[in-house]
Structure formats: structure tokens, C-alpha cells
């Protein structure tokens, strides 16, 4: 199961109504604070960053076909989904699809290798319909070093991109299943504005929660997926109100860890949605 965080983030300028004096005052205060930030920005641009490492393979991925349900904060079903995964030569291809009740569509496809460590090789994400603020079609490929991002009605952006070895896009829950108990992983995600931007990413255990299978009690580790801009953007983001969202995953404990659910927004400033395991419906017998 892979997290469906939308990598087609569209950064827009904040528009303040002329009559909104409080907003204008807040904007002036942020502008006045900029001179104090500039020395920090200089330090950030000249200092080296901590580099994460790819997660080691403890449980190799193989053929999988799972069923998912996407719910809003009230528990209402928004969409039904499927996860289909299968080996393709030396790589594993993973495709997750959600079809919304209002006709909206979301799909994420990725391929990765798992020789000693997990390594993301290619990624493609599409979203469209009323459930989303704008249509998105983004992709990147490690072999070619190219990306393409089409967001909303704007022209597509494409070009070369340097991909870190420890990319997490679409692989969060897979990596969490492979983390030894109590350990944290650091790496990166790529988002598009529409040009590619690197986010520092952390997978961190927060604690354990109980769940039930019938009357049988089980436990799952609750993980936090936290993403932060790098360098200059990291300092400016809180000021302009564009900090990436936090997302939580629950991975079952035991000899065969697996995804149980996740909670968090799919796009920046979007509502918190919950992904859970589902089951197919059956046609009635004649």
C-alpha cells in the first residue's frame, strides 16, 4: 500500500481583499520580518544538508491485489480503490487507483527495485475531477533523468531532474513495513510547482494503537510521515503559509507487517481523508 500524497502541488500567490485590514496588517508584518530572515537564508544556502539512505529490504514485495476504501473525516465513502502489484523483470510495478462517486479519478503508478535496498525508478500520478482543486499529471524516470508536470490549465513543464537515491514518492507504507521496530527513516519526496522541488522527508514511529479483527485484539504502529522544504524554502514556508501536510500511517505489528490505514490530506490545504482496507462487492445471484 502506498501513500497517495499528490505530487502535483500548485503554488499560488495569496490574494488579499482590499477591505481586509487585518490581512493587510499581517502581510506588512511578514514583509517587515524579512530582513531578519535574510542572514539565516545565507547560512542555509552555504551549509550542507543531512543525506538519508535507502531503506534496507527486510520483506521483499511480490504479487499483490488489494481493495481499498477512501473516506472523509465523517466516515462517508468518497471512493473505492484497488492496489495491483506484480514483478516486471528486475523491478516491481505498483499501481493504485481510486474511482470517486462523483466521477473523479486518482491513480499512482510506480516501479522500484529491491536488491538489498528499495530504490524508486519511475513514478506517474494523475488526478482529475471535482474532488480536486485542479487536474494533475506528473511523472519522472530515473533511467532518463527526465520529468514532466502538467498542472491545471498551465503549459506542461518538463526537463532534467536529479533524483536522490532515497526517494519516498508513493513508497511510504512499503518502507514502513521494512523498518525495524522503533527506528526512523529519512529521505526525500519530489513535488512539482510545476518545476520539481525536493522535500526532506521523515518516517517516524509515534506509538502503538489497538484494533480488532472480530473479537481478536491486535496492535499497529502509528507512523508520522513528515515533509519539509529544504534550505531557503524551509524558512519561508511558515511565513507564507505553505508548509507541507503531516500524514499518519498504521502498520500492523507481528511477523507479517502490513498496511492497516492512513490519514491525511491528499493535496496542500486539502481535507484529511482516510484510506482503509476494503472488500469487493458481489453480484446478486439470479
N, C-alpha and C positions, 0 to 999 in steps of 0.2 A: 504494500500500500504506500503510495507516495503523496506527499502533501501537494495541494493544488494551488499554492500561492501564485497569484497572477504575476508573471514576469513582464507584462506589458504596462508598466506604470507610466502614466502620462502626467508630467509635472506641469501644472498650470499656475499662472500668477493669481494672487489673491485680489479680488475686486472689492473695494470698499465703497459703499454708498456715500454720496457727498454729505448726506444729513446725519451719518453715523459718527457723532463726535467722539464717542468712546473708542471706536475702532481707529479713528484718526490719531487720537492721543497715543494709543498702543503702538501704532506704526511709527510715530515720531520717537517714542521711547526706544524702539528696536533700532531705528536708524542711528540715534544718539549713542547707542551702546556699541556700534560697530568699531569705532576707533580703539576701544579696549580689547576687541577681539582680534584685531589685525596682528599684534605681536604673537598671539597664540597660533594663528594660522601659519605664520612664518616658521615657527618651531615644528608644527605638524608636517609641513611640506619638506622639511630638511631631515626629519627623523625617520629611522627605519621602522617598519611595522612587523608585528609578530606573524610568522607564517605557520599555518596549520599543516597537518599531514593527512593524507588519505586514511580512511578507516580500514583496519585490517578485517579480512573476511573470517568470521567465525562460523557463520551459517550460510552456505552457498545458496544462491537463488536458483530456482528451476521453474518448470511449467506450473502456472497458476491461473485459475479463473475464479474471481471473486465477485460478489454482488454488494453494492453499496447503497446507502440512503443519505441524502443531504437534507438537513433540517435547519429551520431558522431558530432564533432564541426561544420562541414559544413552543417549539417542538413540531411545528407544522412541516409536512413533507414538501420540499421545493423541487426535488429532482431524484430520479433513480439512476444508478450508475453501475458500471462494470469495470473490473480490472482484469486485463488479459496480459499474461506474461509468458514468454517462451524463448528458449535459446535460439540464436541465429548465428551458427558457426561459433567463433570465439567470443561472441557478445550475447548479452541478454537484452531482448526488446520488451519494453513495458509500456502498455497503453491504458490510460484511464479515461473514461468517458462519462459525462453526465448529460442527461436529457431532461430539461426542465418542463414542468407542467405548462408554463406559459410559452413554450416553443423555443426558449433559449437553449444554447448548446455550449458545452465546455469540453475540451479534450486536451490531454497532455500525453505526448509520446517521447520516450527517451530510450537510449541504448547505452549500456555500460559493460565494462569488463570486470572480472572478479578473480584475477590472478594474484593471489596474496592480499591485494587491497582492492577496494572499489574505486573505479575510475569512470566518470561520466564522459561519454564520447560524443553524443549528439542529443539535441533537445528541440522539441517543437511544441508550441502551445497555442491553442486557438480558443477564443471566446467570442460569442455574439448573441444578440438578443436583448430583450427588455430587462433581464436580470442584471445586466452590466452597464456601467456608465458609457462605455464605448466599445466597439469591436476591436479585437486584438489578434494579430497573427505574428508571432515571433519565433525565431529559430536560430540555432548556432550549431556548428560542426567542428569538432576538434581536428579531424583529418585535414580539412581545407583551411581552418583558421578563419572562417567567414561567418558573418551573422546577417540576418535580415529582420527588420522590425517594421510592421505596418500597424499603426495605432490610430483609430478613428478615421477621419477623412483626410488626414495629412498624407503626404507622399511617403512611400516606404524609405527607410534608411537602411543602408547596407554597406558593408566594408569588412575590414580585417579586425579581429579581436584576439587578444592573448588570453588564453583560458588557463586559470590556475589548475594544478593537479587535484586540489581538494575542493572541487565544485560540489555543492549540495543540491542544485536545482532538481526538484522532483524526487530526490532520494532520501529525504529526511527520515521517514519511518524505516526504510531499509537499513540505514546506517544505525539508527537507534537500536534495532534488534541485535546488532552486532557489537554494541558497546558492552564491555564488562561492567558488572554492577557497580554503581556509584561513580562512574567515570564520565568525563565531559569531553566532547569533541569540538574543535574549532576548524572553521573552513571559510568558504565564500559562496555567495549567490550572485548571479548576474541579473540585473533588472535593466529595462530599456526605457529611455526618456525622450525620444526613441533611441538615442545612441546608448551603447552598453555602459553600465555603471557597475562597479564592484561593491558588494556589501560584505563586511565582515560578519560571519555567522557563527553562532554558538549553539550546540545541542547540550542542554544541561538538565540532569535529573533534579526534580524538586521534592519528590516524596512518593509515597505509595497510597493507592486508593483501592477500596474493595468494590467488587462487582459480583454478580450472581449468575450462574447458569442453572436455571431452575432453583432448587434449594441449596445447591452446592456453592460455597463461597470461594472466590478466587481473588487474587490481588494483581494490580497492574502498576507499573512505574509510570509516574507522570513526568513528562519531559517538557521543558521550555525550549522552543525554537526562537532565538532572538537574533535579529539582524540589525546592523548599524552601518551607516555610511562611513566611508574612510576619510581620513585627513581633514581637509577644509570642510567638506560636506558634513562631517560628524559634528562640528561645532555650530555650523549654520542651521542645521536641520531643526533643532528645538526652537530656534528663534522664528523661523518662517513656518513652523508647524507642519513639517513633512517627515516626521520620524516613522520608520517602518513599523508595522504592527508586530505584536507578540502572538505566537501561536503555540498551543499546547497539544501534545500527543499522549495517548495512553497505550503502553506496550505491555502485554501480559507477561507475567513472570513464570519461571519454570524452565524445563528442558527444551521447550519449543516456543520461544517468544514470538508473539505476533501482534499485529495492529489490532486495537480494540475500538478506538475512536480518536477524533481530533476536534479541536475547537479553535476558531479564529476567523478573521476576515480574509476574504479571497482577493480583495483589492484595497488599495490605500483608502482609508476613511470609510471603508465598507462595513456592513454589519457583521457580527460574529455568527458564523454558520458552523454547524456540527456535522461531521461525517461519521457514520456508523456502519457496521456490517449489516447487510440486508439479506433477503432471500427472494428467489424468483417467485412470481405468481404462476398459478396453473390454470389451464383452460378447463372449464367445466365439462364433464362427460355428457355425451348425448343420452 
